[in-house]
């Protein structure tokens, strides 16, 4: 099965008419799920800084989905999105720690966990990108140059 996958990736890369198949890779689904996690933050309160940073994450992920030909670029942009997600998590949690007393506000759990879910999805996407890169490099070893 893996040899079929490796040969199909090599065929698709050489034939531009077949490149629409590459949209169905698992990392595309992971990046889409990460964008949905960021989007849930922006929908919660669209008038603040968190929504702006979440919108940046969504924009980077949707742009990254279109870079399916450039796996190394996708990997780097996913790492940038992970940094943005940690920054966003800090923006969300910081006001909670600034409250005086032992009073914890009733924040929505989804908003608190959405950046962390995005980090998990980006890590899974990066692992799938590395697996694709490994398969393509192993196929290059067998091709004559």
JOCOR-V825619 format. One record per backbone hydrogen bond with DSSP energy under -1.0 kcal/mol. CO is the residue of the C=O (numbers start at 1). NH is the residue of the N-H. Records with the same first field share a line. If there is no record, write none. Layout:
# JOCOR-V825619
CO=NH / NH
This chain:
# JOCOR-V825619
1=5
2=6
3=7
4=8
5=9
6=10
7=11
8=12
9=13
10=14
11=15
15=18
16=19
18=21
20=23
21=24
22=25
25=29
26=30
27=31
28=32
29=33
30=34
31=35
32=36
33=37
34=38
35=39
36=40
38=42
39=43
40=44
41=45
48=52
49=53
50=54
51=55
52=56
53=57
54=58
55=59
56=60
57=61
58=62
59=63
60=64
61=65
67=70
70=74
71=75
72=76
73=77
74=78
75=79
76=80
77=81
78=82
79=83
80=84
81=85
82=86
83=87
84=88
85=89
86=90
87=91
88=92
89=93
90=94
93=97
94=98
105=107
108=112
109=113
110=114
113=117
114=118
115=119
116=120
117=121
118=122
119=123
120=124
121=125
122=126
123=127
124=128
125=129
126=130
127=131
128=132
129=133
130=134
131=135
132=136
133=137
134=138
135=139
136=140
137=141
